Amino acid sequence: MSETLNEFKLNNSPTDGISAVKFGPNSSQFLLVSSWDCYVRLYDVVSNSLRIKYGHSEPVLDCCFQDTVHAYSGGLDNSLKMYDFNTSAETHVGSHDGAVRCVEYAPDTNVVITGSWDFTVKLWDPRAPTCTGSYSQPDKVYTLAVTGDRLVVGTAGRRVLVWDLRNMGYVQQRRESSLKYQTRCIRTFPNKAGFVLSSIEGRVAVEYLDPSPEVQKKKYAFKCHRVKEDGVEKIFPVNAIAFHNTHNTFATGGSDGFVNIWDGFHKKRLCQFHRYPTSIASLAFSQDGSTLAIASSYMYEQDEIDNPPDDNVYIRHVSDQETKPK
């Protein structure tokens, strides 16, 4: 695939499946990438260079920035690590009894959150790196997202739980996914109104946090990431969702290799990019919404294949025309 003026491929990409891409808190310059090759990498996307890489003993399933100099990551080694970019110091913060599937930082409450296959969510205080609490979930945690002081957790069994990070004594809301199949990704609207949830079966649901009946009437779901080939509709998992912080629009990435941009409030697709070489595993907008990181990485939807495409991260400069509601 040829590089275009508004898009390029990162050098020194991971050598196995890419699990997450995350931009730094206030920049479109630094990108954190975790991978099944057991490494977390920090890229400078402006100079297209690999700045730092550090390892886990097993594949890394997620990572996040706490601030401009600290990263957190977790994976199949069941442990949460903190890395300081200034001093290159690694700290083992703590662990779960199962794989750490999700790692997020909640700036409003200054807490790091991990979700695990051991049926728990744990909160960590970054000032002293220690665990401040462990909270049971109904099943394996597959995805989680933070908006203000609310935490939305998606587990196996299509369950969705909404927690209040200031009072984790009880679950604020228990829901069942409005989609019939396994939840793949949840991300929250920047305006804190709700969240978007995707499934393995080519569908996306737009949900609202306010439980009142008049707000709940606005929720809906739609089909996407389906490709007609020889008159047969192929349906693909929707693996990734990323929000544009300014416009409240969102991108979805599927195993069909496509990235779509949606206006969730007006139920419209704004655009679709060209097809990438393989599944879209993760997406991230920079804080200012000018740049979208796209992880193209085979996710073994058809098990082992001969010569799977290389794992790559594409950096795309997006315009208001592509991301702003019409």
PAZAPA-4460 file (N, C-alpha, C; in steps of 0.05 Angstrom, whole numbers, plus 32768, in hexadecimal, padded with zeros to 4 digits):
% residues 326
    n_x    n_y    n_z   ca_x   ca_y   ca_z    c_x    c_y    c_z   seq   type   mol
   8011   7FE8   8000   8000   8000   8000   8012   8019   8000     1      M     A
   800D   802A   7FED   801E   8042   7FEB   8017   8056   8001     2      S     A
   802B   8065   8009   8026   8079   801E   801C   8092   8010     3      E     A
   8009   809F   801E   7FFD   80B7   8012   8008   80CF   8022     4      T     A
   8001   80E7   8018   800A   80FF   8025   8001   8101   8042     5      L     A
   7FE9   80F7   8047   7FDE   80FA   8062   7FE1   80E1   8073     6      N     A
   7FF0   80CE   806A   7FF2   80B5   8079   800E   80A8   8075     7      E     A
   8019   809D   808B   8032   808E   8088   8033   8078   809C     8      F     A
   8046   8066   8098   8049   804E   80A9   8060   8054   80BD     9      K     A
   805C   804B   80D6   8072   804F   80E9   8089   803B   80E4    10      L     A
   80A1   8045   80E7   80B9   8034   80E5   80BB   8023   80FE    11      N     A
   80CA   800D   80FC   80CF   7FFB   8113   80B6   7FF2   8121    12      N     A
   80A3   7FE7   8111   808A   7FDF   811D   808D   7FC5   812D    13      S     A
   8079   7FBF   813E   807A   7FA6   814D   807C   7F8E   813B    14      P     A
   8086   7F78   8146   808B   7F60   8136   8075   7F4B   813A    15      T     A
   8061   7F51   814A   804B   7F3F   814E   8032   7F50   8152    16      D     A
   801B   7F44   8157   8001   7F52   8157   8002   7F6B   8169    17      G     A
   7FF6   7F81   815E   7FF5   7F9A   816D   7FDC   7F9A   817E    18      I     A
   7FDE   7F9E   8198   7FC7   7F9D   81A9   7FBB   7FB8   81AF    19      S     A
   7FCB   7FCE   81AF   7FC0   7FE8   81B5   7FD2   7FFE   81AB    20      A     A
   7FC6   8014   81A2   7FD4   802D   819B   7FC7   8043   81AC    21      V     A
   7FD8   8054   81B9   7FCD   806A   81C9   7FDF   8082   81C6    22      K     A
   7FD3   8099   81C0   7FE2   80B2   81BF   7FE7   80BE   81DB    23      F     A
   7FFC   80CE   81DD   8002   80DB   81F6   7FEC   80EF   81FD    24      G     A
   7FEB   80F7   8217   7FD5   8107   8220   7FD1   8122   8212    25      P     A
   7FE7   8130   820B   7FE1   814A   81FE   7FF0   814D   81E4    26      N     A
   7FF7   8136   81D7   8007   813A   81C0   7FFE   8128   81A9    27      S     A
   8005   8131   8191   8000   811F   817B   801C   8114   8172    28      S     A
   802F   8117   8184   804B   810F   817D   8052   80F3   8187    29      Q     A
   8049   80EC   819F   8052   80D3   81AC   803C   80BF   81AC    30      F     A
   8043   80A6   81A3   802F   8091   81A1   803B   8078   81B0    31      L     A
   802A   806D   81C1   8031   8054   81D0   8024   803D   81C2    32      L     A
   8034   8027   81BD   8029   8010   81AF   8030   7FF7   81BE    33      V     A
   801C   7FE6   81C5   8022   7FCD   81D2   801D   7FB6   81BF    34      S     A
   802C   7FA0   81C3   802B   7F8B   81AF   802E   7F6F   81BB    35      S     A
   8025   7F5B   81AB   8029   7F3F   81B3   8046   7F36   81B1    36      W     A
   8058   7F48   81A8   8075   7F41   81A8   8082   7F47   81C3    37      D     A
   8071   7F4C   81D7   8079   7F50   81F3   8086   7F6C   81F8    38      C     A
   8083   7F7E   81E6   808F   7F99   81EA   807A   7FAF   81E9    39      Y     A
   8081   7FC5   81F7   8072   7FDE   81F4   8086   7FF2   81E8    40      V     A
   807D   8000   81D3   808E   8013   81C5   8083   802F   81C6    41      R     A
   8096   8042   81C9   808E   805E   81C7   809A   8069   81AD    42      L     A
   8088   8073   819C   8090   807F   8183   808D   809D   8183    43      Y     A
   80A0   80AA   8175   809D   80C6   816F   8092   80C7   8152    44      D     A
   8078   80CD   814F   806D   80CB   8134   8074   80E2   8122    45      V     A
   807E   80F8   812E   8086   810F   811E   80A0   8109   8110    46      V     A
   80B3   80FC   811E   80CC   80F5   8111   80CB   80D8   8107    47      S     A
   80B5   80CA   810A   80B1   80AE   8103   80C8   809D   810D    48      N     A
   80CC   809E   8128   80E2   808E   8134   80D8   8081   814D    49      S     A
   80E5   806A   8153   80E0   805B   816B   80F2   8067   8181    50      L     A
   80E5   8072   8197   80F4   807F   81AC   80FD   806C   81C1    51      R     A
   80EA   805B   81CB   80EF   804A   81E2   80E0   8030   81DE    52      I     A
   80EB   801A   81E8   80DC   8002   81E8   80E3   7FF3   8202    53      K     A
   80CE   7FE8   820F   80D3   7FD8   8227   80C2   7FBF   8226    54      Y     A
   80CA   7FAB   8235   80BD   7F91   8232   80AE   7F87   824A    55      G     A
   809C   7F74   8244   808F   7F63   8258   8098   7F47   8252    56      H     A
   8093   7F34   8265   809C   7F18   8260   8089   7F09   824E    57      S     A
   8071   7F15   824A   805C   7F08   8239   8050   7F1E   8227    58      E     A
   803F   7F16   8214   8032   7F2A   8203   8024   7F40   8212    59      P     A
   8025   7F59   8208   8019   7F70   8215   7FFE   7F76   8207    60      V     A
   7FE9   7F78   8218   7FCE   7F7B   820D   7FC4   7F97   820D    61      L     A
   7FCF   7FA9   821D   7FC6   7FC4   821D   7FDB   7FD6   822B    62      D     A
   7FD9   7FF0   8225   7FEB   8004   8231   7FDD   801F   8232    63      C     A
   7FE8   8031   8242   7FDD   804C   8242   7FF2   805F   824C    64      C     A
   7FEF   8079   8246   7FFF   808E   8253   7FF1   8097   826C    65      F     A
   8001   809C   8281   7FF5   80AA   8299   7FF9   80C8   8295    66      Q     A
   8011   80CF   828C   8017   80EB   8286   802C   80EA   8270    67      D     A
   803A   80FF   826A   804D   80FF   8254   8065   80ED   8259    68      T     A
   806B   80E7   8272   8084   80D7   8277   807F   80BB   8282    69      V     A
   8066   80B4   8289   8062   809A   8295   804E   8089   8284    70      H     A
   8055   8070   827F   8043   805E   8272   803D   8046   8284    71      A     A
   8025   803B   8280   801D   8023   828E   8016   800D   8279    72      Y     A
   801B   7FF4   8280   8015   7FDF   826D   8010   7FC5   827C    73      S     A
   8001   7FB3   826F   7FFB   7F99   827B   7FF5   7F85   8265    74      G     A
   7FF5   7F6B   826D   7FF1   7F56   8258   7FEF   7F3B   8264    75      G     A
   7FF8   7F28   8254   7FF5   7F0B   825C   8008   7F03   8273    76      L     A
   801A   7F15   827B   802A   7F0E   8293   801C   7F16   82AD    77      D     A
   8002   7F1E   82AA   7FF1   7F25   82C1   7FFA   7F3D   82D0    78      N     A
   800F   7F4C   82C6   801A   7F61   82D7   8015   7F7D   82CA    79      S     A
   8014   7F91   82DC   8013   7FAD   82D3   802E   7FB9   82D7    80      L     A
   8038   7FC5   82C2   8053   7FD2   82C3   8050   7FF0   82BF    81      K     A
   8061   7FFF   82CC   8063   801C   82C7   807F   8021   82BB    82      M     A
   8080   8032   82A7   809A   8039   829C   809E   8057   829B    83      Y     A
   80B5   8060   82A4   80BB   807D   82A5   80CE   8083   828D    84      D     A
   80C4   8093   827A   80D3   8099   8262   80EC   80A9   8268    85      F     A
   80EB   80BA   827C   8102   80CB   8283   8119   80BB   828E    86      N     A
   8113   80A8   82A0   8129   809A   82AE   812C   807D   82A3    87      T     A
   811B   8075   8291   811B   8059   8287   8117   8045   829D    88      S     A
   810A   804D   82B3   8105   803B   82C9   80EB   802C   82C6    89      A     A
   80EC   8012   82CA   80D4   8001   82C9   80CC   7FFA   82E5    90      E     A
   80B2   7FFC   82EB   80A8   7FF4   8305   8092   7FDF   8302    91      T     A
   8095   7FC9   8311   807F   7FB6   8311   806B   7FC0   8326    92      H     A
   8054   7FC9   831D   8041   7FD6   832E   8030   7FC2   833E    93      V     A
   8028   7FAD   8331   8017   7F99   833E   800D   7F84   832A    94      G     A
   7FFC   7F72   8333   7FF3   7F5E   8320   7FD6   7F55   8325    95      S     A
   7FCC   7F46   8311   7FB2   7F3A   8312   7FB6   7F1B   8313    96      H     A
   7FA1   7F0C   8317   7FA2   7EEF   8316   7F9F   7EE4   82FA    97      D     A
   7F9A   7EF6   82E7   7F97   7EEE   82CB   7FA3   7F04   82BA    98      G     A
   7FA0   7F01   829F   7FAC   7F14   828D   7FA0   7F30   8291    99      A     A
   7FB0   7F45   828F   7FA7   7F61   8290   7F9F   7F68   8274   100      V     A
   7F84   7F6B   826F   7F7A   7F70   8254   7F79   7F8E   824E   101      R     A
   7F73   7F9F   8262   7F6F   7FBB   825D   7F7F   7FCC   8271   102      C     A
   7F8A   7FE2   8267   7F98   7FF4   8279   7F90   8011   8270   103      V     A
   7F84   8020   8282   7F7C   803B   827C   7F84   804E   8293   104      E     A
   7F87   8067   828C   7F8C   807B   82A1   7F74   808E   82A1   105      Y     A
   7F6A   8094   82BA   7F54   80A7   82BD   7F5F   80C1   82C8   106      A     A
   7F62   80D5   82B7   7F6F   80EE   82C1   7F5E   80FD   82D6   107      P     A
   7F43   80FC   82D4   7F33   810B   82E7   7F36   8101   8303   108      D     A
   7F3B   80E7   8307   7F3D   80DC   8322   7F5A   80D3   8328   109      T     A
   7F6C   80D8   8315   7F89   80D0   8317   7F8C   80B3   8320   110      N     A
   7F81   80A1   8310   7F83   8085   8317   7F88   8075   82FE   111      V     A
   7F99   8060   8300   7F9D   804D   82EA   7F8B   8035   82EF   112      V     A
   7F7E   802C   82D9   7F6A   8017   82DB   7F72   7FFF   82CA   113      I     A
   7F71   7FE7   82D6   7F77   7FCF   82C6   7F5E   7FBD   82C7   114      T     A
   7F59   7FB0   82B1   7F44   7F9C   82AF   7F50   7F82   82A7   115      G     A
   7F47   7F6C   82B4   7F55   7F53   82B0   7F42   7F3C   82A9   116      S     A
   7F4E   7F26   829F   7F3F   7F0E   829A   7F3A   7EFF   82B4   117      W     A
   7F44   7F0A   82CB   7F3E   7EFD   82E5   7F24   7F07   82F1   118      D     A
   7F13   7F14   82E0   7EF8   7F1E   82E9   7EFA   7F36   82FC   119      F     A
   7F11   7F45   82FB   7F12   7F5D   830C   7F1C   7F75   82FC   120      T     A
   7F15   7F8C   8308   7F21   7FA6   8301   7F30   7FAF   8319   121      V     A
   7F49   7FB9   8315   7F58   7FC4   832B   7F5F   7FE1   8326   122      K     A
   7F5F   7FF1   833C   7F67   800D   833A   7F82   8010   8347   123      L     A
   7F93   8022   833B   7FAE   8025   8344   7FB4   8043   8348   124      W     A
   7FC1   804A   835E   7FC8   8066   8363   7FE4   806A   8357   125      D     A
   7FE6   807B   8342   8000   807F   8336   8015   808E   8347   126      P     A
   800C   809C   835C   801F   80AB   836C   8031   8099   837C   127      R     A
   8026   8081   8384   8036   806F   8394   8038   8054   8388   128      A     A
   8036   8051   836E   802A   803A   8361   8021   8023   8373   129      P     A
   8007   8024   837C   7FFC   800F   838D   7FDF   800A   8384   130      T     A
   7FD6   7FF2   838A   7FBA   7FEB   8384   7FA8   7FF7   8399   131      C     A
   7F93   8006   8392   7F81   8012   83A5   7F67   8003   83A7   132      T     A
   7F63   7FEE   8397   7F4B   7FDF   8399   7F47   7FCC   8382   133      G     A
   7F3A   7FB5   8388   7F34   7FA1   8373   7F16   7F9D   8373   134      S     A
   7F0A   7F9D   835B   7EEC   7F9C   8359   7EE3   7F86   8347   135      Y     A
   7ED2   7F74   8351   7EC9   7F5D   8342   7EB8   7F65   832B   136      S     A
   7EBC   7F58   8314   7EAB   7F5B   82FD   7E9D   7F41   82F7   137      Q     A
   7E87   7F41   82E8   7E79   7F28   82E4   7E87   7F13   82D2   138      P     A
   7E9C   7F1B   82C4   7EA9   7F09   82B2   7EC4   7F15   82AA   139      D     A
   7ED2   7F08   8297   7EEC   7F13   828D   7EE8   7F2F   8282   140      K     A
   7EFA   7F41   8289   7EF8   7F5D   827E   7F05   7F5D   8262   141      V     A
   7EF5   7F66   824E   7EFF   7F67   8233   7F07   7F84   822B   142      Y     A
   7EFA   7F98   8237   7EFE   7FB3   822E   7EF5   7FC6   8244   143      T     A
   7F01   7FDD   8246   7EF6   7FF1   8259   7EFD   800D   824F   144      L     A
   7EEE   8021   8258   7EF2   803C   8250   7EEA   804F   8267   145      A     A
   7EF7   8066   8267   7EF3   807A   827C   7EE8   8094   8270   146      V     A
   7ED4   809F   827E   7ECB   80BA   8276   7EC7   80CA   8290   147      T     A
   7ED6   80DE   8295   7ED4   80ED   82AF   7ED9   80DA   82C6   148      G     A
   7EC6   80D8   82D8   7EC9   80C5   82EE   7EB9   80AC   82EB   149      D     A
   7EAF   80A7   82D2   7EA1   808E   82CD   7EB3   807A   82BF   150      R     A
   7EAF   8061   82C6   7EBE   804B   82B9   7EAA   8038   82AD   151      L     A
   7EAD   8032   8293   7E9B   801F   8286   7EAC   8006   827F   152      V     A
   7EA2   7FEF   8289   7EB0   7FD6   8286   7E9F   7FC3   8275   153      V     A
   7EAC   7FB7   8261   7E9F   7FA3   8251   7EAB   7F87   8256   154      G     A
   7E9B   7F74   825D   7EA6   7F59   8264   7E9B   7F44   8250   155      T     A
   7EA6   7F2C   8253   7E9A   7F15   8245   7E7D   7F13   824E   156      A     A
   7E6D   7F04   823E   7E51   7F01   8245   7E41   7F1A   823E   157      G     A
   7E4D   7F2C   822E   7E40   7F44   8224   7E36   7F57   823A   158      R     A
   7E44   7F56   8250   7E3C   7F68   8266   7E4B   7F82   8265   159      R     A
   7E3D   7F97   826E   7E49   7FB2   826F   7E43   7FBD   828B   160      V     A
   7E58   7FC7   8299   7E54   7FD2   82B4   7E5F   7FEF   82B4   161      L     A
   7E4F   8000   82C0   7E58   801C   82C3   7E5E   8020   82E1   162      V     A
   7E77   8029   82E6   7E80   802E   8302   7E86   804C   8305   163      W     A
   7E84   8055   831F   7E8C   8070   8326   7EA7   806E   8334   164      D     A
   7EBC   807A   8327   7ED7   8077   8332   7EDA   8084   834E   165      L     A
   7EC8   8096   8355   7ECA   80A3   836F   7EBD   8092   8385   166      R     A
   7EAC   807F   837C   7E9F   806E   8390   7E9B   8052   8383   167      N     A
   7EB0   8041   8387   7EB0   8027   837A   7EA2   8012   838C   168      M     A
   7E93   801B   83A0   7E86   8008   83B3   7E70   7FF8   83A6   169      G     A
   7E65   8001   8390   7E50   7FF3   8383   7E50   7FF9   8365   170      Y     A
   7E43   7FE9   8355   7E41   7FEE   8338   7E2B   8002   8333   171      V     A
   7E31   8018   8325   7E1D   802C   831F   7E07   8022   830C   172      Q     A
   7E10   8015   82F7   7DFC   800A   82E3   7E06   7FEF   82DA   173      Q     A
   7DF4   7FDC   82D7   7DFA   7FC3   82CA   7DE9   7FC1   82B1   174      R     A
   7DF6   7FBB   829B   7DE7   7FB9   8282   7DEF   7FA0   8273   175      R     A
   7DDF   7F99   8260   7DE7   7F84   824D   7DEB   7F92   8232   176      E     A
   7DFF   7F8A   8224   7E04   7F96   8209   7DEC   7F93   81F8   177      S     A
   7DE5   7FA8   81E9   7DCE   7FA7   81D7   7DD5   7F97   81BE   178      S     A
   7DEF   7F8F   81BB   7DF7   7F7F   81A4   7DF7   7F62   81AC   179      L     A
   7DF0   7F51   8199   7DEC   7F34   819F   7E05   7F25   81A4   180      K     A
   7E1C   7F2F   819A   7E35   7F20   819B   7E4A   7F2D   81AD   181      Y     A
   7E5F   7F1E   81B1   7E74   7F26   81C4   7E7E   7F43   81C0   182      Q     A
   7E81   7F51   81D6   7E8B   7F6C   81D5   7EA9   7F6C   81CE   183      T     A
   7EB1   7F7F   81BD   7ECD   7F80   81B5   7EDA   7F9A   81C1   184      R     A
   7ECC   7FB0   81BF   7ED9   7FCA   81C8   7EC4   7FDD   81D2   185      C     A
   7ECB   7FEC   81E7   7EB9   8002   81F1   7ECB   801B   81F3   186      I     A
   7EC0   8031   81E9   7ECD   804B   81ED   7EB8   8060   81F4   187      R     A
   7EC0   8074   8204   7EAC   8088   820D   7EAE   80A2   81FD   188      T     A
   7E96   80AE   81FB   7E95   80C9   81EE   7EA5   80DD   81FE   189      F     A
   7EB5   80EE   81F1   7EC3   8103   81FF   7EB0   8116   820F   190      P     A
   7E97   8119   8205   7E85   812B   8213   7E77   811D   822B   191      N     A
   7E80   8105   8231   7E77   80F6   8249   7E5B   80EC   8248   192      K     A
   7E4D   80EF   8231   7E31   80E8   822F   7E2C   80CA   822E   193      A     A
   7E40   80BB   8223   7E3B   809E   8220   7E53   8090   8216   194      G     A
   7E4E   8079   8209   7E64   8069   81FF   7E5B   805A   81E5   195      F     A
   7E6F   8051   81D7   7E6B   8041   81BF   7E76   8025   81C4   196      V     A
   7E67   8011   81BC   7E70   7FF5   81C1   7E6F   7FE6   81A6   197      L     A
   7E83   7FD6   81A1   7E84   7FC6   8189   7E84   7FA9   818F   198      S     A
   7E7C   7F98   817B   7E7C   7F7C   817F   7E8B   7F6D   816A   199      S     A
   7E8E   7F53   816D   7E9C   7F42   815A   7E8C   7F3E   8141   200      I     A
   7E73   7F49   8140   7E61   7F42   812A   7E59   7F5C   811B   201      E     A
   7E6D   7F6C   8114   7E68   7F83   8102   7E52   7F96   810A   202      G     A
   7E50   7F9B   8124   7E3D   7FAF   812E   7E49   7FC1   8143   203      R     A
   7E3D   7FD9   8145   7E45   7FED   8158   7E2C   7FF8   8166   204      V     A
   7E2D   7FFB   8180   7E17   8007   818F   7E1F   8021   819B   205      A     A
   7E0D   8035   819A   7E12   804F   81A6   7E00   8050   81BF   206      V     A
   7E0C   8052   81D6   7DFD   8051   81EF   7E01   806B   81FF   207      E     A
   7DED   8071   8210   7DEE   8089   8221   7DEF   8081   823E   208      Y     A
   7DFE   8090   824E   7E01   808A   826B   7DE9   8092   827C   209      L     A
   7DDC   80A8   8275   7DC5   80B1   8284   7DAF   809C   8282   210      D     A
   7DA7   8091   829A   7D93   807A   8299   7D76   8083   8294   211      P     A
   7D71   809D   8292   7D55   80A6   828F   7D4A   809C   8275   212      S     A
   7D30   8094   8275   7D24   8088   825D   7D26   8099   8244   213      P     A
   7D24   80B4   8247   7D25   80C5   822E   7D41   80C5   8222   214      E     A
   7D56   80C3   8232   7D71   80C2   8227   7D76   80A6   821C   215      V     A
   7D6D   8091   822A   7D71   8076   8221   7D63   8070   8206   216      Q     A
   7D4E   8080   8200   7D41   807D   81E6   7D53   8083   81CF   217      K     A
   7D68   8093   81D4   7D7A   809C   81BE   7D8F   8087   81B6   218      K     A
   7D91   8071   81C6   7DA6   805E   81BF   7D9F   804E   81A6   219      K     A
   7DB3   8045   8198   7DAD   8036   8180   7DC6   8026   8179   220      Y     A
   7DC2   8014   8165   7DD9   8003   815C   7DD8   8003   813D   221      A     A
   7DEF   7FFE   8131   7DF0   7FFD   8114   7E04   7FE8   810B   222      F     A
   7E01   7FE0   80F2   7E13   7FCC   80E5   7E2A   7FDB   80D8   223      K     A
   7E41   7FCF   80D9   7E58   7FDA   80CA   7E6D   7FC4   80C7   224      C     A
   7E82   7FCB   80B8   7E98   7FB8   80B3   7E8D   7F9E   80A8   225      H     A
   7E7E   7FA1   8093   7E73   7F8A   8084   7E7A   7F8F   8067   226      R     A
   7E84   7F7A   805A   7E8E   7F7D   803E   7E80   7F69   802D   227      V     A
   7E74   7F73   8017   7E67   7F60   8004   7E7C   7F55   7FF1   228      K     A
   7E80   7F3B   7FF0   7E92   7F2E   7FDD   7E84   7F18   7FCF   229      E     A
   7E82   7F1A   7FB5   7E74   7F06   7FA4   7E57   7F02   7FAE   230      D     A
   7E4B   7F19   7FB4   7E2F   7F17   7FBC   7E2A   7F0D   7FD8   231      G     A
   7E40   7F07   7FE7   7E3C   7EFD   8002   7E46   7F13   8016   232      V     A
   7E36   7F19   802A   7E3F   7F2D   803D   7E51   7F20   8052   233      E     A
   7E69   7F29   8054   7E7C   7F20   8069   7E7A   7F33   8080   234      K     A
   7E79   7F28   8098   7E76   7F39   80B0   7E8F   7F37   80C1   235      I     A
   7E9A   7F4E   80C9   7EB4   7F4E   80D7   7EB1   7F5A   80F3   236      F     A
   7EC3   7F51   8105   7EC4   7F5D   8120   7ECC   7F7B   811E   237      P     A
   7EC0   7F8B   8130   7EC8   7FA7   8132   7EDA   7FA8   814B   238      V     A
   7EF4   7FAA   8146   7F08   7FA7   815B   7F0F   7FC0   816A   239      N     A
   7F0C   7FD7   815D   7F17   7FF0   8168   7F04   8007   8164   240      A     A
   7F04   8018   8178   7EF4   8031   8177   7F06   8047   8182   241      I     A
   7F06   805F   8176   7F15   8076   8181   7F04   808F   817D   242      A     A
   7F03   80A0   8191   7EF4   80B9   8190   7F05   80D1   8188   243      F     A
   7EF9   80E3   8179   7F05   80FD   8174   7EFD   810F   818A   244      H     A
   7F10   811A   8199   7F0A   8129   81B2   7EFA   8142   81AD   245      N     A
   7EFE   814F   8196   7EF0   8168   8191   7ED5   8164   8186   246      T     A
   7ED3   8153   8172   7EBA   8150   8163   7EA7   813B   816E   247      H     A
   7EB0   812B   8182   7E9F   8115   818C   7E97   8101   8177   248      N     A
   7EA6   8101   8160   7EA2   80EC   814C   7EB5   80D5   8153   249      T     A
   7EB1   80BE   8146   7EC3   80A7   814D   7ECA   8097   8134   250      F     A
   7EE1   808A   8137   7EEB   8078   8122   7EE6   805B   812B   251      A     A
   7EE0   804A   8119   7EDF   802D   811F   7EF2   801F   810C   252      T     A
   7EFE   8009   8116   7F10   7FF9   8106   7F07   7FDC   8107   253      G     A
   7F06   7FCF   80F0   7EFC   7FB3   80F0   7F10   7FA0   80E4   254      G     A
   7F09   7F86   80E7   7F1A   7F71   80DB   7F18   7F70   80BC   255      S     A
   7F07   7F82   80B1   7F05   7F84   8094   7F1C   7F96   8089   256      D     A
   7F2C   7FA2   809C   7F42   7FB3   8094   7F3A   7FD0   808E   257      G     A
   7F21   7FD7   8095   7F17   7FF2   8090   7F15   8002   80AA   258      F     A
   7F19   801D   80A6   7F14   8030   80BC   7EFE   8042   80B2   259      V     A
   7EE9   8045   80C3   7ED2   8057   80BD   7ED2   806D   80D2   260      N     A
   7EC8   8084   80CA   7EC4   809A   80DD   7EA6   80A0   80DE   261      I     A
   7E9B   80A1   80F7   7E7E   80A3   80FB   7E77   80BC   810B   262      W     A
   7E5F   80C7   8105   7E53   80DC   8115   7E3C   80CE   8124   263      D     A
   7E42   80C7   813E   7E30   80B7   814D   7E16   80C4   8154   264      G     A
   7E16   80DF   8157   7DFE   80ED   815E   7DEB   80F0   8146   265      F     A
   7DF6   80F1   812E   7DE4   80F3   8117   7DE2   80D9   8107   266      H     A
   7DEE   80C4   8113   7DEB   80A9   8106   7DF5   80A9   80EA   267      K     A
   7E0C   80B4   80E5   7E17   80B7   80CA   7E34   80AD   80C8   268      K     A
   7E3A   80A0   80B2   7E56   809B   80AC   7E62   80B2   809E   269      R     A
   7E78   80BD   80A8   7E84   80D5   809B   7E97   80CE   8085   270      L     A
   7EA7   80B8   8089   7EB9   80B0   8074   7EC4   8094   807A   271      C     A
   7ED0   8088   8066   7EDE   806F   8068   7EF9   8072   805B   272      Q     A
   7F0F   8069   8069   7F29   806A   805D   7F2D   8052   804A   273      F     A
   7F44   8051   803C   7F4A   803B   802B   7F4D   8021   803C   274      H     A
   7F4E   800A   8030   7F50   7FF1   803F   7F6D   7FED   8047   275      R     A
   7F72   7FE5   8060   7F8D   7FDF   806A   7F93   7FC2   8065   276      Y     A
   7FAD   7FBA   8066   7FB5   7F9F   805F   7FA7   7F89   806F   277      P     A
   7F9F   7F8E   8087   7F93   7F79   8098   7F82   7F87   80AD   278      T     A
   7F79   7F77   80C1   7F67   7F80   80D6   7F70   7F9A   80E4   279      S     A
   7F5E   7FAB   80EB   7F64   7FC2   80FB   7F62   7FB9   8118   280      I     A
   7F78   7FB9   8127   7F79   7FAF   8142   7F74   7FC4   8157   281      A     A
   7F7D   7FDD   8151   7F7A   7FF3   8165   7F7B   800D   8156   282      S     A
   7F6E   8022   8162   7F6D   803D   8156   7F71   8051   816D   283      L     A
   7F7E   8068   8167   7F80   807D   817A   7F81   8098   816C   284      A     A
   7F71   80AB   8175   7F73   80C7   816C   7F86   80D5   817F   285      F     A
   7F96   80E7   8174   7FA6   80F9   8186   7F92   810C   8194   286      S     A
   7F9C   8118   81AA   7F8B   8129   81BB   7F7D   813F   81AB   287      Q     A
   7F8B   814B   8198   7F80   8161   8188   7F70   8157   8170   288      D     A
   7F6F   813D   816C   7F5F   8132   8156   7F6B   8134   813A   289      G     A
   7F85   813E   8139   7F91   8142   811F   7F9C   8128   8113   290      S     A
   7FA1   8115   8124   7FB0   80FD   811B   7FA1   80E4   8125   291      T     A
   7FA0   80CF   8114   7F95   80B6   811B   7FAA   80A0   8117   292      L     A
   7FAE   8091   812D   7FC1   807A   812B   7FB0   8061   8125   293      A     A
   7FB8   8051   8111   7FA9   803A   8108   7FBB   8021   8109   294      I     A
   7FB4   800E   811A   7FC4   7FF5   811C   7FB8   7FE1   8109   295      A     A
   7FC7   7FD9   80F5   7FBF   7FC4   80E2   7FCE   7FAB   80EA   296      S     A
   7FBF   7F97   80F3   7FCC   7F80   8100   7FB9   7F68   80FF   297      S     A
   7FC2   7F52   80F3   7FB1   7F3A   80F0   7FAA   7F2F   810B   298      Y     A
   7F90   7F2A   810F   7F87   7F22   812A   7F7E   7F05   812B   299      M     A
   7F87   7EF5   8119   7F82   7ED8   8119   7F65   7ED1   8118   300      Y     A
   7F55   7EE2   8109   7F39   7EDC   8106   7F35   7EC1   80F7   301      E     A
   7F48   7EBB   80E5   7F47   7EA2   80D6   7F5D   7E8F   80DF   302      Q     A
   7F65   7E91   80F8   7F7B   7E81   8103   7F95   7E86   80F4   303      D     A
   7FA6   7E73   80F4   7FC1   7E77   80E7   7FBD   7E78   80C9   304      E     A
   7FCA   7E8C   80BC   7FC9   7E8E   809F   7FE6   7E90   8096   305      I     A
   7FEB   7E88   807D   8006   7E8A   8072   800C   7EA7   806D   306      D     A
   8024   7EB0   8073   802D   7ECB   806E   8019   7EE1   8076   307      N     A
   8012   7EE3   8090   8000   7EF8   8098   800D   7F13   8092   308      P     A
   7FFD   7F28   808C   8009   7F43   8087   8019   7F4D   809F   309      P     A
   802D   7F5E   809A   803D   7F69   80AF   802B   7F7A   80C2   310      D     A
   8033   7F7B   80DB   8026   7F8D   80EF   8031   7FA9   80EB   311      D     A
   801F   7FBC   80E7   8028   7FD7   80E3   8016   7FEB   80F0   312      N     A
   8022   8003   80F7   8012   8019   8101   8013   802F   80EC   313      V     A
   7FFC   8038   80E3   7FFA   804E   80D0   7FF2   8067   80DF   314      Y     A
   7FFF   807D   80D8   7FF9   8097   80E4   7FEB   80A8   80CE   315      I     A
   7FD2   80AF   80D3   7FC3   80BE   80BF   7FBC   80DA   80CA   316      R     A
   7FC2   80EE   80BB   7FB9   8109   80C2   7F9D   810D   80B7   317      H     A
   7F8A   8111   80C9   7F6F   8113   80C1   7F65   8130   80C1   318      V     A
   7F52   8135   80AF   7F48   8151   80AC   7F2D   8153   80B9   319      S     A
   7F25   816C   80BE   7F0A   8171   80C8   7EF5   8166   80B5   320      D     A
   7EFB   8167   809B   7EE8   815C   8087   7EE2   813F   808D   321      Q     A
   7EF6   8130   8097   7EF2   8113   809C   7EE5   810E   80B7   322      E     A
   7EE9   8120   80CA   7EE2   811A   80E6   7ECD   812C   80F2   323      T     A
   7EC5   8142   80E5   7EB2   8155   80F0   7E96   814E   80E7   324      K     A
   7E82   814F   80F9   7E67   814A   80F1   7E5F   815D   80DA   325      P     A
   7E51   8152   80C6   7E49   8163   80AF   7E31   8175   80B7   326      K     A
***
